[in-house]
Amino acid sequence: MILIKIFQQGILYLPHRNIFKNVIKIVSLGIQYAAKQLIKEFIKLYL
């Protein structure tokens, strides 16, 4: 229920698209960083 309320509030704040875009950028950068770290660990283990 809490997540639904947060999501509904997020929809209300959508007019502030810059914030939304920044969140997406941060998330995508985090995913890229995590992927790079996983690849480095994988290489260390198998080479």
SERORO-769751 format. One record per atom (N, C-alpha, C, O): residue number from 1; atom name; x, y, z. Coordinates in Angstrom, 1 decimal. Last residue first. Example, Ala and Ser with C-alpha at 12.3 -4.5 7.8 and 13.67 -1.06 7.14 Angstrom:
// SERORO-769751
<pt><nr>2</nr><atom>N</atom><x>12.8</x><y>-2.2</y><z>7.1</z></pt>
<pt><nr>2</nr><atom>CA</atom><x>13.7</x><y>-1.1</y><z>7.1</z></pt>
<pt><nr>2</nr><atom>C</atom><x>12.9</x><y>0.0</y><z>7.9</z></pt>
<pt><nr>2</nr><atom>O</atom><x>13.4</x><y>1.1</y><z>8.0</z></pt>
<pt><nr>1</nr><atom>N</atom><x>13.2</x><y>-5.7</y><z>7.8</z></pt>
<pt><nr>1</nr><atom>CA</atom><x>12.3</x><y>-4.5</y><z>7.8</z></pt>
<pt><nr>1</nr><atom>C</atom><x>13.2</x><y>-3.3</y><z>7.8</z></pt>
<pt><nr>1</nr><atom>O</atom><x>14.2</x><y>-3.3</y><z>8.5</z></pt>
***
This chain:
// SERORO-769751
<pt><nr>47</nr><atom>N</atom><x>40.2</x><y>-15.6</y><z>-15.3</z></pt>
<pt><nr>47</nr><atom>CA</atom><x>41.4</x><y>-15.4</y><z>-16.2</z></pt>
<pt><nr>47</nr><atom>C</atom><x>42.7</x><y>-15.5</y><z>-15.3</z></pt>
<pt><nr>47</nr><atom>O</atom><x>43.8</x><y>-15.4</y><z>-15.8</z></pt>
<pt><nr>46</nr><atom>N</atom><x>38.0</x><y>-15.9</y><z>-13.6</z></pt>
<pt><nr>46</nr><atom>CA</atom><x>38.1</x><y>-16.8</y><z>-14.7</z></pt>
<pt><nr>46</nr><atom>C</atom><x>39.3</x><y>-16.6</y><z>-15.6</z></pt>
<pt><nr>46</nr><atom>O</atom><x>39.5</x><y>-17.4</y><z>-16.6</z></pt>
<pt><nr>45</nr><atom>N</atom><x>38.1</x><y>-13.9</y><z>-11.7</z></pt>
<pt><nr>45</nr><atom>CA</atom><x>37.8</x><y>-15.3</y><z>-11.3</z></pt>
<pt><nr>45</nr><atom>C</atom><x>38.2</x><y>-16.2</y><z>-12.4</z></pt>
<pt><nr>45</nr><atom>O</atom><x>38.7</x><y>-17.3</y><z>-12.1</z></pt>
<pt><nr>44</nr><atom>N</atom><x>38.5</x><y>-11.5</y><z>-13.1</z></pt>
<pt><nr>44</nr><atom>CA</atom><x>39.5</x><y>-11.9</y><z>-12.1</z></pt>
<pt><nr>44</nr><atom>C</atom><x>39.3</x><y>-13.4</y><z>-11.7</z></pt>
<pt><nr>44</nr><atom>O</atom><x>40.3</x><y>-14.1</y><z>-11.6</z></pt>
<pt><nr>43</nr><atom>N</atom><x>36.1</x><y>-11.4</y><z>-14.6</z></pt>
<pt><nr>43</nr><atom>CA</atom><x>37.4</x><y>-11.6</y><z>-15.3</z></pt>
<pt><nr>43</nr><atom>C</atom><x>38.5</x><y>-12.1</y><z>-14.3</z></pt>
<pt><nr>43</nr><atom>O</atom><x>39.3</x><y>-12.9</y><z>-14.6</z></pt>
<pt><nr>42</nr><atom>N</atom><x>34.3</x><y>-11.0</y><z>-12.6</z></pt>
<pt><nr>42</nr><atom>CA</atom><x>34.2</x><y>-12.2</y><z>-13.4</z></pt>
<pt><nr>42</nr><atom>C</atom><x>35.5</x><y>-12.5</y><z>-14.1</z></pt>
<pt><nr>42</nr><atom>O</atom><x>36.0</x><y>-13.6</y><z>-14.1</z></pt>
<pt><nr>41</nr><atom>N</atom><x>35.0</x><y>-8.5</y><z>-11.7</z></pt>
<pt><nr>41</nr><atom>CA</atom><x>35.1</x><y>-9.7</y><z>-10.8</z></pt>
<pt><nr>41</nr><atom>C</atom><x>35.1</x><y>-11.0</y><z>-11.5</z></pt>
<pt><nr>41</nr><atom>O</atom><x>35.8</x><y>-11.9</y><z>-11.2</z></pt>
<pt><nr>40</nr><atom>N</atom><x>34.4</x><y>-7.0</y><z>-14.0</z></pt>
<pt><nr>40</nr><atom>CA</atom><x>35.8</x><y>-7.0</y><z>-13.4</z></pt>
<pt><nr>40</nr><atom>C</atom><x>36.0</x><y>-8.3</y><z>-12.5</z></pt>
<pt><nr>40</nr><atom>O</atom><x>37.0</x><y>-9.0</y><z>-12.6</z></pt>
<pt><nr>39</nr><atom>N</atom><x>31.7</x><y>-7.4</y><z>-14.2</z></pt>
<pt><nr>39</nr><atom>CA</atom><x>32.5</x><y>-7.9</y><z>-15.2</z></pt>
<pt><nr>39</nr><atom>C</atom><x>34.0</x><y>-8.0</y><z>-14.7</z></pt>
<pt><nr>39</nr><atom>O</atom><x>34.7</x><y>-9.0</y><z>-15.1</z></pt>
<pt><nr>38</nr><atom>N</atom><x>30.8</x><y>-6.1</y><z>-11.8</z></pt>
<pt><nr>38</nr><atom>CA</atom><x>30.6</x><y>-7.6</y><z>-12.0</z></pt>
<pt><nr>38</nr><atom>C</atom><x>31.5</x><y>-8.1</y><z>-13.1</z></pt>
<pt><nr>38</nr><atom>O</atom><x>32.0</x><y>-9.2</y><z>-12.9</z></pt>
<pt><nr>37</nr><atom>N</atom><x>31.5</x><y>-3.5</y><z>-12.4</z></pt>
<pt><nr>37</nr><atom>CA</atom><x>32.1</x><y>-4.2</y><z>-11.3</z></pt>
<pt><nr>37</nr><atom>C</atom><x>32.0</x><y>-5.7</y><z>-11.4</z></pt>
<pt><nr>37</nr><atom>O</atom><x>32.9</x><y>-6.4</y><z>-11.1</z></pt>
<pt><nr>36</nr><atom>N</atom><x>29.9</x><y>-3.0</y><z>-14.6</z></pt>
<pt><nr>36</nr><atom>CA</atom><x>31.3</x><y>-2.9</y><z>-14.8</z></pt>
<pt><nr>36</nr><atom>C</atom><x>32.0</x><y>-3.7</y><z>-13.7</z></pt>
<pt><nr>36</nr><atom>O</atom><x>33.0</x><y>-4.4</y><z>-13.9</z></pt>
<pt><nr>35</nr><atom>N</atom><x>27.3</x><y>-3.2</y><z>-13.4</z></pt>
<pt><nr>35</nr><atom>CA</atom><x>27.7</x><y>-4.1</y><z>-14.4</z></pt>
<pt><nr>35</nr><atom>C</atom><x>29.2</x><y>-4.2</y><z>-14.6</z></pt>
<pt><nr>35</nr><atom>O</atom><x>29.8</x><y>-5.3</y><z>-14.8</z></pt>
<pt><nr>34</nr><atom>N</atom><x>27.5</x><y>-1.0</y><z>-11.6</z></pt>
<pt><nr>34</nr><atom>CA</atom><x>27.3</x><y>-2.4</y><z>-11.1</z></pt>
<pt><nr>34</nr><atom>C</atom><x>27.8</x><y>-3.4</y><z>-12.1</z></pt>
<pt><nr>34</nr><atom>O</atom><x>28.4</x><y>-4.4</y><z>-11.8</z></pt>
<pt><nr>33</nr><atom>N</atom><x>27.5</x><y>1.0</y><z>-13.5</z></pt>
<pt><nr>33</nr><atom>CA</atom><x>28.6</x><y>0.9</y><z>-12.6</z></pt>
<pt><nr>33</nr><atom>C</atom><x>28.6</x><y>-0.6</y><z>-12.0</z></pt>
<pt><nr>33</nr><atom>O</atom><x>29.7</x><y>-1.2</y><z>-11.9</z></pt>
<pt><nr>32</nr><atom>N</atom><x>25.0</x><y>0.7</y><z>-14.7</z></pt>
<pt><nr>32</nr><atom>CA</atom><x>26.3</x><y>0.6</y><z>-15.5</z></pt>
<pt><nr>32</nr><atom>C</atom><x>27.5</x><y>0.3</y><z>-14.6</z></pt>
<pt><nr>32</nr><atom>O</atom><x>28.3</x><y>-0.5</y><z>-15.0</z></pt>
<pt><nr>31</nr><atom>N</atom><x>23.4</x><y>1.2</y><z>-12.5</z></pt>
<pt><nr>31</nr><atom>CA</atom><x>23.3</x><y>-0.1</y><z>-13.2</z></pt>
<pt><nr>31</nr><atom>C</atom><x>24.6</x><y>-0.3</y><z>-14.0</z></pt>
<pt><nr>31</nr><atom>O</atom><x>25.2</x><y>-1.4</y><z>-14.0</z></pt>
<pt><nr>30</nr><atom>N</atom><x>24.0</x><y>3.9</y><z>-12.0</z></pt>
<pt><nr>30</nr><atom>CA</atom><x>24.2</x><y>2.9</y><z>-11.0</z></pt>
<pt><nr>30</nr><atom>C</atom><x>24.3</x><y>1.5</y><z>-11.6</z></pt>
<pt><nr>30</nr><atom>O</atom><x>25.1</x><y>0.7</y><z>-11.2</z></pt>
<pt><nr>29</nr><atom>N</atom><x>23.1</x><y>5.1</y><z>-14.4</z></pt>
<pt><nr>29</nr><atom>CA</atom><x>24.5</x><y>5.1</y><z>-14.1</z></pt>
<pt><nr>29</nr><atom>C</atom><x>24.9</x><y>4.1</y><z>-13.0</z></pt>
<pt><nr>29</nr><atom>O</atom><x>25.9</x><y>3.4</y><z>-13.1</z></pt>
<pt><nr>28</nr><atom>N</atom><x>20.4</x><y>4.6</y><z>-14.1</z></pt>
<pt><nr>28</nr><atom>CA</atom><x>21.1</x><y>4.0</y><z>-15.2</z></pt>
<pt><nr>28</nr><atom>C</atom><x>22.6</x><y>4.0</y><z>-15.0</z></pt>
<pt><nr>28</nr><atom>O</atom><x>23.3</x><y>3.0</y><z>-15.3</z></pt>
<pt><nr>27</nr><atom>N</atom><x>19.8</x><y>6.1</y><z>-11.8</z></pt>
<pt><nr>27</nr><atom>CA</atom><x>19.6</x><y>4.7</y><z>-11.8</z></pt>
<pt><nr>27</nr><atom>C</atom><x>20.4</x><y>4.0</y><z>-12.9</z></pt>
<pt><nr>27</nr><atom>O</atom><x>21.0</x><y>3.0</y><z>-12.6</z></pt>
<pt><nr>26</nr><atom>N</atom><x>20.5</x><y>8.7</y><z>-12.7</z></pt>
<pt><nr>26</nr><atom>CA</atom><x>21.2</x><y>8.1</y><z>-11.6</z></pt>
<pt><nr>26</nr><atom>C</atom><x>21.1</x><y>6.6</y><z>-11.6</z></pt>
<pt><nr>26</nr><atom>O</atom><x>22.0</x><y>5.9</y><z>-11.3</z></pt>
<pt><nr>25</nr><atom>N</atom><x>18.6</x><y>9.0</y><z>-14.9</z></pt>
<pt><nr>25</nr><atom>CA</atom><x>20.1</x><y>9.0</y><z>-15.1</z></pt>
<pt><nr>25</nr><atom>C</atom><x>20.9</x><y>8.4</y><z>-14.0</z></pt>
<pt><nr>25</nr><atom>O</atom><x>21.8</x><y>7.6</y><z>-14.2</z></pt>
<pt><nr>24</nr><atom>N</atom><x>16.2</x><y>8.9</y><z>-13.4</z></pt>
<pt><nr>24</nr><atom>CA</atom><x>16.5</x><y>7.8</y><z>-14.4</z></pt>
<pt><nr>24</nr><atom>C</atom><x>18.0</x><y>7.8</y><z>-14.7</z></pt>
<pt><nr>24</nr><atom>O</atom><x>18.6</x><y>6.7</y><z>-14.8</z></pt>
<pt><nr>23</nr><atom>N</atom><x>16.5</x><y>11.2</y><z>-11.9</z></pt>
<pt><nr>23</nr><atom>CA</atom><x>16.4</x><y>9.9</y><z>-11.2</z></pt>
<pt><nr>23</nr><atom>C</atom><x>16.8</x><y>8.8</y><z>-12.2</z></pt>
<pt><nr>23</nr><atom>O</atom><x>17.5</x><y>7.9</y><z>-11.8</z></pt>
<pt><nr>22</nr><atom>N</atom><x>16.5</x><y>13.1</y><z>-14.0</z></pt>
<pt><nr>22</nr><atom>CA</atom><x>17.7</x><y>12.9</y><z>-13.1</z></pt>
<pt><nr>22</nr><atom>C</atom><x>17.7</x><y>11.6</y><z>-12.4</z></pt>
<pt><nr>22</nr><atom>O</atom><x>18.7</x><y>10.9</y><z>-12.3</z></pt>
<pt><nr>21</nr><atom>N</atom><x>13.9</x><y>12.8</y><z>-14.9</z></pt>
<pt><nr>21</nr><atom>CA</atom><x>15.1</x><y>12.5</y><z>-15.8</z></pt>
<pt><nr>21</nr><atom>C</atom><x>16.3</x><y>12.3</y><z>-15.0</z></pt>
<pt><nr>21</nr><atom>O</atom><x>17.1</x><y>11.3</y><z>-15.3</z></pt>
<pt><nr>20</nr><atom>N</atom><x>12.6</x><y>13.8</y><z>-12.7</z></pt>
<pt><nr>20</nr><atom>CA</atom><x>12.3</x><y>12.4</y><z>-13.1</z></pt>
<pt><nr>20</nr><atom>C</atom><x>13.5</x><y>12.0</y><z>-14.0</z></pt>
<pt><nr>20</nr><atom>O</atom><x>13.9</x><y>10.8</y><z>-13.9</z></pt>
<pt><nr>19</nr><atom>N</atom><x>13.5</x><y>16.4</y><z>-12.6</z></pt>
<pt><nr>19</nr><atom>CA</atom><x>13.7</x><y>15.5</y><z>-11.4</z></pt>
<pt><nr>19</nr><atom>C</atom><x>13.6</x><y>14.1</y><z>-11.9</z></pt>
<pt><nr>19</nr><atom>O</atom><x>14.4</x><y>13.2</y><z>-11.6</z></pt>
<pt><nr>18</nr><atom>N</atom><x>12.4</x><y>17.3</y><z>-15.0</z></pt>
<pt><nr>18</nr><atom>CA</atom><x>13.8</x><y>17.3</y><z>-14.8</z></pt>
<pt><nr>18</nr><atom>C</atom><x>14.2</x><y>16.4</y><z>-13.7</z></pt>
<pt><nr>18</nr><atom>O</atom><x>15.2</x><y>15.7</y><z>-13.8</z></pt>
<pt><nr>17</nr><atom>N</atom><x>9.6</x><y>17.3</y><z>-14.8</z></pt>
<pt><nr>17</nr><atom>CA</atom><x>10.3</x><y>16.2</y><z>-15.5</z></pt>
<pt><nr>17</nr><atom>C</atom><x>11.8</x><y>16.2</y><z>-15.3</z></pt>
<pt><nr>17</nr><atom>O</atom><x>12.4</x><y>15.1</y><z>-15.5</z></pt>
<pt><nr>16</nr><atom>N</atom><x>7.4</x><y>18.0</y><z>-13.0</z></pt>
<pt><nr>16</nr><atom>CA</atom><x>8.8</x><y>18.3</y><z>-12.8</z></pt>
<pt><nr>16</nr><atom>C</atom><x>9.6</x><y>17.2</y><z>-13.5</z></pt>
<pt><nr>16</nr><atom>O</atom><x>10.2</x><y>16.4</y><z>-12.8</z></pt>
<pt><nr>15</nr><atom>N</atom><x>5.0</x><y>16.7</y><z>-13.6</z></pt>
<pt><nr>15</nr><atom>CA</atom><x>5.3</x><y>17.9</y><z>-14.3</z></pt>
<pt><nr>15</nr><atom>C</atom><x>6.8</x><y>18.4</y><z>-14.1</z></pt>
<pt><nr>15</nr><atom>O</atom><x>7.3</x><y>19.1</y><z>-15.0</z></pt>
<pt><nr>14</nr><atom>N</atom><x>5.1</x><y>14.4</y><z>-11.8</z></pt>
<pt><nr>14</nr><atom>CA</atom><x>5.6</x><y>14.3</y><z>-13.2</z></pt>
<pt><nr>14</nr><atom>C</atom><x>5.8</x><y>15.6</y><z>-13.9</z></pt>
<pt><nr>14</nr><atom>O</atom><x>6.7</x><y>15.7</y><z>-14.7</z></pt>
<pt><nr>13</nr><atom>N</atom><x>4.0</x><y>14.4</y><z>-9.3</z></pt>
<pt><nr>13</nr><atom>CA</atom><x>5.1</x><y>15.3</y><z>-9.5</z></pt>
<pt><nr>13</nr><atom>C</atom><x>5.7</x><y>15.2</y><z>-10.9</z></pt>
<pt><nr>13</nr><atom>O</atom><x>6.7</x><y>15.8</y><z>-11.2</z></pt>
<pt><nr>12</nr><atom>N</atom><x>1.9</x><y>12.6</y><z>-9.6</z></pt>
<pt><nr>12</nr><atom>CA</atom><x>1.6</x><y>14.0</y><z>-9.3</z></pt>
<pt><nr>12</nr><atom>C</atom><x>2.7</x><y>14.9</y><z>-9.6</z></pt>
<pt><nr>12</nr><atom>O</atom><x>2.6</x><y>16.0</y><z>-10.1</z></pt>
<pt><nr>11</nr><atom>N</atom><x>3.5</x><y>10.3</y><z>-9.7</z></pt>
<pt><nr>11</nr><atom>CA</atom><x>2.7</x><y>10.7</y><z>-10.9</z></pt>
<pt><nr>11</nr><atom>C</atom><x>2.3</x><y>12.2</y><z>-10.8</z></pt>
<pt><nr>11</nr><atom>O</atom><x>2.3</x><y>12.9</y><z>-11.8</z></pt>
<pt><nr>10</nr><atom>N</atom><x>4.4</x><y>10.2</y><z>-7.0</z></pt>
<pt><nr>10</nr><atom>CA</atom><x>5.4</x><y>10.4</y><z>-8.1</z></pt>
<pt><nr>10</nr><atom>C</atom><x>4.7</x><y>10.8</y><z>-9.4</z></pt>
<pt><nr>10</nr><atom>O</atom><x>5.2</x><y>11.7</y><z>-10.1</z></pt>
<pt><nr>9</nr><atom>N</atom><x>2.0</x><y>9.7</y><z>-5.7</z></pt>
<pt><nr>9</nr><atom>CA</atom><x>2.6</x><y>11.0</y><z>-5.5</z></pt>
<pt><nr>9</nr><atom>C</atom><x>3.6</x><y>11.3</y><z>-6.6</z></pt>
<pt><nr>9</nr><atom>O</atom><x>3.7</x><y>12.4</y><z>-7.1</z></pt>
<pt><nr>8</nr><atom>N</atom><x>1.7</x><y>7.0</y><z>-6.7</z></pt>
<pt><nr>8</nr><atom>CA</atom><x>0.7</x><y>8.0</y><z>-7.0</z></pt>
<pt><nr>8</nr><atom>C</atom><x>1.3</x><y>9.4</y><z>-6.8</z></pt>
<pt><nr>8</nr><atom>O</atom><x>1.0</x><y>10.3</y><z>-7.7</z></pt>
<pt><nr>7</nr><atom>N</atom><x>4.0</x><y>5.9</y><z>-5.5</z></pt>
<pt><nr>7</nr><atom>CA</atom><x>3.9</x><y>5.9</y><z>-6.9</z></pt>
<pt><nr>7</nr><atom>C</atom><x>2.9</x><y>6.9</y><z>-7.4</z></pt>
<pt><nr>7</nr><atom>O</atom><x>3.1</x><y>7.7</y><z>-8.3</z></pt>
<pt><nr>6</nr><atom>N</atom><x>3.3</x><y>6.1</y><z>-2.8</z></pt>
<pt><nr>6</nr><atom>CA</atom><x>4.5</x><y>6.8</y><z>-3.3</z></pt>
<pt><nr>6</nr><atom>C</atom><x>4.5</x><y>7.0</y><z>-4.8</z></pt>
<pt><nr>6</nr><atom>O</atom><x>4.8</x><y>8.0</y><z>-5.4</z></pt>
<pt><nr>5</nr><atom>N</atom><x>1.1</x><y>4.4</y><z>-2.8</z></pt>
<pt><nr>5</nr><atom>CA</atom><x>0.9</x><y>5.9</y><z>-2.4</z></pt>
<pt><nr>5</nr><atom>C</atom><x>2.1</x><y>6.7</y><z>-3.0</z></pt>
<pt><nr>5</nr><atom>O</atom><x>1.9</x><y>7.8</y><z>-3.5</z></pt>
<pt><nr>4</nr><atom>N</atom><x>2.3</x><y>2.0</y><z>-3.4</z></pt>
<pt><nr>4</nr><atom>CA</atom><x>1.3</x><y>2.5</y><z>-4.3</z></pt>
<pt><nr>4</nr><atom>C</atom><x>1.1</x><y>4.0</y><z>-4.1</z></pt>
<pt><nr>4</nr><atom>O</atom><x>1.0</x><y>4.8</y><z>-5.0</z></pt>
<pt><nr>3</nr><atom>N</atom><x>3.9</x><y>1.6</y><z>-1.2</z></pt>
<pt><nr>3</nr><atom>CA</atom><x>4.5</x><y>1.8</y><z>-2.5</z></pt>
<pt><nr>3</nr><atom>C</atom><x>3.5</x><y>2.4</y><z>-3.5</z></pt>
<pt><nr>3</nr><atom>O</atom><x>3.9</x><y>3.2</y><z>-4.3</z></pt>
<pt><nr>2</nr><atom>N</atom><x>1.9</x><y>1.3</y><z>0.8</z></pt>
<pt><nr>2</nr><atom>CA</atom><x>2.8</x><y>2.4</y><z>0.9</z></pt>
<pt><nr>2</nr><atom>C</atom><x>3.4</x><y>2.7</y><z>-0.5</z></pt>
<pt><nr>2</nr><atom>O</atom><x>3.5</x><y>3.8</y><z>-0.9</z></pt>
<pt><nr>1</nr><atom>N</atom><x>0.8</x><y>-1.2</y><z>0.0</z></pt>
<pt><nr>1</nr><atom>CA</atom><x>0.0</x><y>0.0</y><z>0.0</z></pt>
<pt><nr>1</nr><atom>C</atom><x>0.9</x><y>1.3</y><z>0.0</z></pt>
<pt><nr>1</nr><atom>O</atom><x>0.6</x><y>2.2</y><z>-0.7</z></pt>
***
